[in-house]
Amino acid sequence: MNDTFLQACRGEKTDYTPIWIMRQAGRYLPQYQKVRGNVTFLELCKTPELCVEVTLQPIDYLGVDAAILFSDILIPLEAMGTTLEFHEGRGPVFPNPITNQADLDKLIIPDPNEHTAFVMETIRLLRQELQVPLIGFAGAPFTCATYLIEGGSSKVFWETKKMMYTCPELFHAMMDKITRTTTLYLQAQAKAGAQALQIFDSWAGVLAPCDFETYALPYVTQIIADLQDSGLPIIYFANNGATLLEMSESTGADVLGLDWRINIGDAVKRLGRTAVQGNLDPFSLLLPKDELKKRIGNIINDARDAHGHIFNLGHGIHQFTPPEQAKAAVEYVHELSCK
Ligand code: CP3
């Protein structure tokens, strides 16, 4: 069993820097496209045998040090009673966005073992197969709320901020419901066999620091506090969150995910004993190999004083990335960090 990733999460010294790649299972891999050719994305997410297959694809091909459950952050939101669709080329769509208290009242706090049984089954099956640790995950409440309020992806978050500023009670009631759903969902993943849990706050960076503190931070902090009993390392990734670093650390997360907009060494200086994960710009994978290798070496060197460093991209791998560039990146991280 390769435990390097878990050692780094706990801030222990490792023989080399472990790496996994955000969104490592997905469309950039021809193996994934093949599976996806026969089913819709949601069918894939709800078929444990296929989820196992695509989770394992990058482990075998890239040689990464951790696996991440194949699912989506929007799955538990559908379980709350919303309608979720994925439109080719447009991404996720919630055709009935939440606009008022009556809409919110219709949502349930689902029993994860009943309404998302396929996720728990995928985790159990994966644990029988894997030689590297398995990361479970969920979206952070603020990021989840944006999808429910906007009805899908957004660029300016008009509806979300309108609700925050003009109907704060409704916004907070919604955050509370998503928070309780997410806590139960992650606790169930821990019980099913996940060995670390990552919380994705993909849109945290669109908030002013004072708004992050009021409208997003308390809910993430609550979830992390309620997960302490699981004993698992918790990774919190606030995308575009360089200005939110100290507040992110105050959540009690064991590891902070970092995007590429901050120098990883500068981030380490601002943190206490929290481990870091990141932070190569996903588009750096397009660089010629010698330059890619140099950048990877710089990140490893800049992170040398970290209390645990897990190498990763600063956000998800782009769907047109040549897979062999990702494979080369994994080799460079292992080679350059080997002590
Ligand atoms: O290896 C893995 O990480 C796969 C598991 C995974 C997926 N989504 C599969 C997926 C994970 C961890 C996610 C997280 C996720 N989903 C996030 C947080 C991370 C981030 O990127 O910020 C978010 C915001 C979502 C919501 C989501 N899902 C969007 C906006 C989209 C469409 C745009 C896109 O990137 O494709 C998805 C679809 C999705 N989720 C795909 C995959 C493999 C592509 C679906 C397809 O096959 O067509």
Residues whose N, C-alpha, C, O or C-beta is under 5 A from the ligand:
A	BS01	CP3	M22 R23 Q24 A25 G26 R27 R36 F41 I68 L69 F70 S71 D72 I73 G91 P92 F200 S202 G316
